[in-house]
Amino acid sequence: MNITIWNENKHEKTNPKVAEIYPEGIHGALAQMFDGTEHQVKTATLEQPEHGLTEDVLNNTDVLFWWGHMAHDEVSDEIVERVHKRVLEGMGLVVLHSGHFSKIFKKLMGTSCDLKWREADDRERLWVVDPTHPIAEGIGEYFELEKEEMYGEHFDIPAPDELVFLSWFEGGEVFRSGCTYKRGNGKIFYFRPGHETYPTYYNKDVQRVLLNAANWVKPVDRAYPTYGNAKPIEEISPKNK
């Protein structure tokens, strides 16, 4: 499987705390999860030409991970359209944390994707609400993150095709934290944890979820459907007038 991990890579350059937690960038930490696997992993960032998401890169990507936060508006609409097309064609997409406000996620969802938030070192407990789902494989009834940014309902997204995780926060809020969607031939997974000032992506349960997610969203071996005016596949007999 060919995996591309996209990260805007802004906080790592402006916030010493983030740079200390993720010295190789959030994209680097995510890429390290796949060490020892047979997957081919590359990274791409905002400042690269075409944001690192050229036609060639995307055409050779089975699964795209997306992390963004402070620079959503700097992502070119042309690149968003390019990614959107590839998702409809079958490329898997895993959207992480504040990527809920990314142009590509909002385009795929068709809603504002807004929510409540608070950064106050809340404890987060992620409950598995679909224990049969492949993305939850290897995860117990729940797992906890000692400190995370709170996201709270209402989360303005379409009703998920499947809800895999539900978060509870120390301050009392809950949040739909693991949501699956299908768009065209492509599969999408949104996963909430991952605020840049916490070492969330080193957590073994988080890593297991993301490895599972990559396997779940990967393309199926199927041609893109044919649309538009179509010739009959059977002979149409003359109709009596």
N, C-alpha and C positions, 0 to 999 in steps of 0.2 A: 504494500500500500504506500502511495506517495502522499505525504502529509506536508502541508505548508502552514506555518504558525505566523500569523500577522499580529503585530503589536505596534501601536503608534510610537512607543519608545520616547515619550516626552518626560514623564515624571522621573525616570532614571537619570536624566540629565539636569534636572532642576531641583530635585529634592534629595538631600544627602541621606535621609532615612531610607528612602526607596532604593537608592544606589547601594546602600549597605546591605539591605535585605536581598536585592537582586543585582549583584555586581555584573552579571552577564545579561541583564535585562529580563523582564518578565518572559519575553519570548525565549530567552536562553534557558530559563528554568523549566519552561514547558517542554522545550525540545529535549532536555535531559531526561524527562520521564520515559522517553522512548529508547534510551540507551539499552542495549542488550536485546532489542527486538529486531525483527527483520524489516521493519518499516524504513522507508527512505524519508528523512525529515530535512526540510529547509525552513529558513525563517525569512521574513520580509518585514520592513518597517516603513513608516510614513515618509521619511526623508529620502528614500531611494527613488530613482526614476520610475514613474508610474506606480509609486508606492510599493515597488517590488512585486507587483501583481501584473506582470506583462501577460499578453495573450499566451505566450509559450508556457509561462509558469502555471497559469490557471488551467490550460488545456492538459497539463501533465500533473494536476493535483486531484487526488481522490477525496481528500478531506482537508478543509480549511478551518483552522481555529482563528477566532477574532477577539482581540482585547483592545479596547479603546476607552478613553475617558475625557480628556481635556481638549481634544483636537478633532472631534467628530466633524466639525464644519470644514476642516482642512482637507478632508478626503474628497477627491475629485468625483464629481457626478458621473463622469465617463467610466471611472474604475468601478463605481457602485453598479452601474448598468452591466459592466462586464462580469462582475461577480454574480449578480442576479441571474444573468443568462446561464451561467455555468451551474448554478444551483438548480434551475429549472431543467437543465439537461441531465442532472443526476449527481453533481458534486455534493458531497456532504458538508454541512456547515455546523460548527460548534461555536456558539456565541457565549462569551464569558463576562460575568459581572456587569460592569458599567457599559459593556457593549450593547446593553438593552436600548441605549440611546443612539446607537450607530445608525448611519443612514441606511445601511444594508438591512439591518434587522427591522427598522421601522418600515422600510419599503416592502419587505416580505410579510410583515404583520398587518400593515394597513391601518395602524392605530398610533396613538401618541407614545405608547410604551412608557408612560410616566408612572411614578410611584412615590411613596414616602421614603425618607432616608434619614439616618443619624449616624454620626461617627463618634461613639462614646465607649468603645471597648466592650460592647455587648457580647455576652456568650451566645453562641448560635448552636442550636440543636436541629440537625437535619433528619427528619423522619422519612423512612422509606414507606411510601403510601401505595406503591405497586411492587410488591416483593417478587412478582413473576417477571418483571421487566429485565432484559439483558443488561441494561445500563446499571442496574442495582446489584448485579452479580458480585458476590464476595463481600457485600456490605451487610452489616447486622441490621437490627431493627431501626437503629439510628446511629449517628456519630455526632461528635461535638467539636466545635472550634472555640478555643478559649477566648479569643478576641476577634471580632469582625465588625465591619460596617453593617448597620441595620438597614434592610430594605423592608418596607411594610406595604400591606394592601391598603388601598386597591391598586393592583398592578394592571395598567390599562393595555392588556393584550387580548387577542382572541382566545376563546376557551381552548386550552391545549388539546391536541389529539389524545395525548396521554400525559398524566401528571405522575412523575416518578418520585419527586422529593417535595416535602413541605417543611419549611423552616419555622422554628419558634425562636424568639429572641428574648433575652433577659429582661428587656423593658416591656414585654408583653405582646409585641406584635407577631403576626405570622405572615408567611410569604410563600407563594408558589415558586419554588427554587429550582425545579428540574422539570422542564416542559419540552415535549416533543411536538414537531409539526412535520407535515409533508407539503411540499410545494412543487408542482410539476413532477419530475422524476426524482427530485432531491429530498433528502431528509435533513431536518434541523433539530438541534438540541440546544436549549438555553440552560445554562447552569450559573446560579447566582454568586457563590463565594468567589473571592479573589481581589479584595481591595488592596491597593498597591502598598499600603503602609503596614501590612501584616504578612507573615510568611506562609500564607494559606497554601500556596502551590507546592510547598514541601510536605504537606500533610499526606500521609499514605492513603487515607480513605479518599481524599480529593483526587489524588493521582489515579487511584483505581477507577473512580467514576469516569475520569476523562479518558483513560485507556479504553474502558468499556464503550464510552460514547463514540470514540473514533471507529470502533468496530461496528457499532450500530448504524451510524450515518453513512458508512462507506457505500459507494454506488453498487447497485445490482447490475448484472450483465444484461442490459436491455437497451434496445434502440429507442431513441426519442420518438414519441408518437407523431404520426403525420396528421396535419390539420388542413383545413380549407376544403375547397370543392373536391369531391371524390368521385371517381368512376365506380360503378357497381362491381362487386366481386362475383355476383351471380347474374345470369341473364334475366332481364326483366321482361316478363311476358306482356304482350299487348293487352291493354285494358279495354273492356267493352264500353262503348259510349252509350 
